[in-house]
Amino acid sequence: MKTIFTFLIIALITISISCKSDNDQTNKQQDTISTTSQVDTTTSQPTTLGKEYTSLFICPNHCKDSGGDEFGICPVCGMEYIENPDYQ
């Protein structure tokens, strides 16, 4: 009788430990999902856009401090400027 009782206690402890591990893993997965959702909703562009995004003519690579109101060549990468479709 003592052996059965001991076996039952060990089984209950094992089950409770394994359930706790599953809950921890589920919580980590939910945290990962919510973090991924937050990342997906943000934009990759900086909040304060420089002239490489706001000028009439911009570098296709958006090199820092490139772009201007006249057609030209990017001083950083050497590519020709293109007309900015988002120019306002």
N, C-alpha and C positions, 0 to 999 in steps of 0.2 A: 504494500500500500504506500509505503514511504517512497518507493521508487517511482510510482505513477505520479504522486504528488510533485516530486522533484522534477520529473519530466514535464509536467504541465506548467510549472513555474518557468522552467527554461524556455519552453515553447512560447509562452506569453511574453517573456522578455525579448526573445528573438523577433517575434512579430511586431512588438511595439517599436523596437529599434529600426526594423526595416521599413515600417510605415513612416517613421519620422524622416528617414533618408529620402523616401519618395516625395514627401512634402517639401523638403528642402530643395530637391532637384526641380520640382514643379515651380516653386517660387523663383528659382534662378532662371528658368525658361521664361516665365512671365515677365521678369525684370528685363531680360534680353529682348523680348518682343516689344515691350513698351519703350525701351531705349532705341531700338531700331525704328519704331514709328516716329519718335521725336526727331531722329536724324533725317528721315525721309521727308519730313515736312519743312525742313529748313532749306535755304538756298545755298548754293556753293559760292555765290558772289558775295563780296564784302558789302556791309550795310552802307558804307560811305564809298561811293564809286568815284574813282579818279578819272582823269581825262582819257585814259585808255578805254573807258567804257562810254563816256558821255560826249566825246567830240564828234564832229561831222564825219571825219575820216579817222579810222582806227586801225591798229595793227590786228591782223587775224589771230595772232597769238596773245593779244591783250598784254603786251609787255608793259611793265611799270613805267609810267610817265611818257608813254608814246601816244601818238594821235594829235590831231589838230584840226583847224578849220580849212586847211588846204591839203590837196593830194601830195603825198611824199613817200619817203622810205623810212621805215622804222630804224632809229639809230641803235637799237639794242640787237635785233635779229636780222636786219637787212631786208625784210620783206616789204613789198609795196603795201601802202595803206589801202583799205577798202572803204566803201561808203558804209556808214553805220546805219543799219536798218531801224534801230531804236532811237535815232537822233530826234530830239524834240526841240 
